[in-house]
Each structure stands twice: as C-alpha cells, then as structure tokens.
Amino acid sequence: MTDPHVIAFYDRHPISADQILAKVGGAPSGAADLWPHDQDHYGGLEANAALAQRAAIGPGTRVLDLCAGLCGPARHNAATLGCSVVALELNAQRASGARRLNALVGFDRRIAVVQGDATRPPFGDGAFDVVWSQEAFLHIADKTGLLAGARRVLKPGGRLAFTDWTAGPALTDADRRLMDEGIAAKAIHSPAEYEGLLTGAGFAEIRREDLSAAWRSILQARLEMYRHLRDEAQRATGADPHADYVRFYERFVALVAGGALGGARFVAVA
Ligand SMILES: C[S@@+](CC[C@H](N)C(=O)[O-])C[C@H]1O[C@@H](n2cnc3c(N)ncnc32)[C@H](O)[C@@H]1O
C-alpha cells in the first residue's frame, strides 16, 4: 500500500529539480553538469559504479530503476554504461522533475520515467536484466510484494542489485519511530532478515557487502550539506524550512555512529 507520508516526505525534500537546476545556473550543458547535485544516495557516482559492476550492467542491459527519484543514477548509468533504463518513481513531483531534467540534458528518449509504486511494477514478466535501487527500500513496508514484483519482472538469471539501510542489534522501537518520523523509514531490516526475505522471494546467489563504515562519514558530510541548505534558505527567505530535518539528521548520525544503523549492498539472482 502506498504510504502518503512517504509522498509528503519527498514533496518537501531539500533535493529537488529546482534546487539542482539552481546549482547549475538553470542551464546545464549536459548530464555531467548535474551529477554533483542529482545523486540522492550515499557515495554518489562511485556507488553507482560499484553497484553497476556487481550487477554486470553494460551496453544494452535493460535496467529497471525502482524508486528512481530525480533520475540522477539513471542518467549516469545510461551515459556511462550504455544501458537502457526505465525509472519507476512514486512521487508525482519527483517523476515530473526527473522528466524535466532528462529533457534538459537530452536523455528524455533514453530513459522512460513511469510514475508508480515499486510494489506493483507495471511491466511484463521477465522484461528486465537488472532491477536496481538505492536507499529507497526503507520506505516500503511491504517487502514481500516489493521483492516478488522485482523477481517477476526480471528474466531468469537477472540481477536484483540494491543498497539500503540495515538494522543493528541495538536499534530500538523508539529509534525506528524516530527514523519513520524523520525520513519516512517504514521498515528497516537486519542483514539476516533481508537475506531471508530475498530467499523467500525466490532469489539465489545472494551477496551482501557491509557499507556501514563508509556511510558513517558520508552521513556526517550530508548533515553539513543540510545545515548549509537550511542556512541558505534562512538567508534567502528569513524562514527556516529545513530546521526540523537538520535536528533529526543530528540524531540519525548518532545512531549510525553507535552501530544501531548500518548500510549494505545486496546483489541476488532471479
Ligand atoms: C532516497 S531517494 C533515492 C532516489 C534515487 N535512487 C537516487 O539515488 O538518486 C528515494 C526515492 O524513492 C521513492 N519511493 C519511495 N517509495 C516508493 C515506492 N513505493 N515506489 C516507488 N518509488 C518510491 C521516493 O519518492 C524517492 O524519490
């Protein structure tokens, strides 16, 4: 079931098509101009390359990007790897922002943006070689539906490749509520739970890499960026629209530093 809280969270998220375009003076000369600003996951372009390598994406690979956001990774993969990408995104503003950015840098014919829910991918059985996702599955409580849909649209032998937050043993119910209130995190699983969910959905050859240490320092840098965006907005408007988000982020960073939250990269074969 689509959660209105997740949609509302991304309607007011500090990273938007307008904010990205403002960063490049409104007129990008190509997709690469956007890359420093349009990657809404941890690790930017290097994380894309690492996930793409694990998923064996190359020229002609048919990729479905689940929860594609503003299509930063989709444009980067299409440009650097020559794959085709269908980008499925729940949020109407983000889907239209993605289409706008794609058109501005000449990717509107290379990436199809579809607005829809990742738990009900509106595509045929076996339509893709790779299903890809970054830092988005935490928003989806129905992992059974999500993973069943991902497996259905993959061809036999196709790869599901994704990164997501994982729960450490110290994550409390209060921490989970904080994560839900702060970033609309509907379900955070331990690595073992995730592996069980993947096996239950029929995936095999599950590989997991622990990204917790890398995400710890990235998160600290993001906190600085959000503080900067808050200060910019404050200077421009006198208002403080991102203040609550920054306050939450400070507590989020503490959970990651203490090991209650971690990050992981998963690849599994359909
Ligand atoms: C952290 S952003 C990641 C965007 C993109 N993967 C990137 O790295 O730039 C998460 C995205 O997931 C989308 N999302 C959340 N729940 C979704 C769902 N059930 N179906 C499709 N998209 C969803 C959000 O609207 C948001 O754009």
The ligand as a Tripos MOL2 file, in Angstrom:
@<TRIPOS>MOLECULE
LIG
   27    29     1     0     0
SMALL
NO_CHARGES

@<TRIPOS>ATOM
      1 C1         16.4720    8.4590   -1.3780 C.3       1 LIG1
      2 S1         15.5350    8.6750   -2.8510 S.3       1 LIG1
      3 C2         16.6080    7.8210   -3.9650 C.3       1 LIG1
      4 C3         16.4810    8.2740   -5.3890 C.3       1 LIG1
      5 C4         17.4960    7.6490   -6.3360 C.3       1 LIG1
      6 N1         17.6140    6.2230   -6.1320 N.3       1 LIG1
      7 C5         18.8700    8.2840   -6.1940 C.2       1 LIG1
      8 O1         19.7690    7.5890   -5.7070 O.co2     1 LIG1
      9 O2         19.0600    9.4380   -6.5750 O.co2     1 LIG1
     10 C6         14.1900    7.5190   -2.6340 C.3       1 LIG1
     11 C7         13.1040    7.6250   -3.6990 C.3       1 LIG1
     12 O3         12.2090    6.5050   -3.5470 O.3       1 LIG1
     13 C8         10.9140    6.9330   -3.9230 C.3       1 LIG1
     14 N2          9.9370    5.9500   -3.4070 N.ar      1 LIG1
     15 C9          9.6240    5.7180   -2.1150 C.ar      1 LIG1
     16 N3          8.7040    4.7490   -2.0240 N.ar      1 LIG1
     17 C10         8.4450    4.3410   -3.2900 C.ar      1 LIG1
     18 C11         7.5940    3.3530   -3.8520 C.ar      1 LIG1
     19 N4          6.8040    2.5890   -3.0790 N.pl3     1 LIG1
     20 N5          7.5820    3.1930   -5.1830 N.ar      1 LIG1
     21 C12         8.3680    3.9730   -5.9890 C.ar      1 LIG1
     22 N6          9.1870    4.9370   -5.5240 N.ar      1 LIG1
     23 C13         9.2340    5.1200   -4.1810 C.ar      1 LIG1
     24 C14        10.8120    8.3040   -3.2880 C.3       1 LIG1
     25 O4          9.7320    9.0680   -3.7920 O.3       1 LIG1
     26 C15        12.2130    8.8670   -3.5980 C.3       1 LIG1
     27 O5         12.2130    9.5690   -4.8090 O.3       1 LIG1
@<TRIPOS>BOND
     1     1     2 1
     2     2     3 1
     3     2    10 1
     4     3     4 1
     5     4     5 1
     6     5     6 1
     7     5     7 1
     8     7     8 2
     9     7     9 1
    10    10    11 1
    11    11    12 1
    12    11    26 1
    13    12    13 1
    14    13    14 1
    15    13    24 1
    16    14    15 ar
    17    14    23 ar
    18    15    16 ar
    19    16    17 ar
    20    17    18 ar
    21    17    23 ar
    22    18    19 1
    23    18    20 ar
    24    20    21 ar
    25    21    22 ar
    26    22    23 ar
    27    24    25 1
    28    24    26 1
    29    26    27 1
@<TRIPOS>SUBSTRUCTURE
     1 LIG1         1 GROUP 0 **** ****
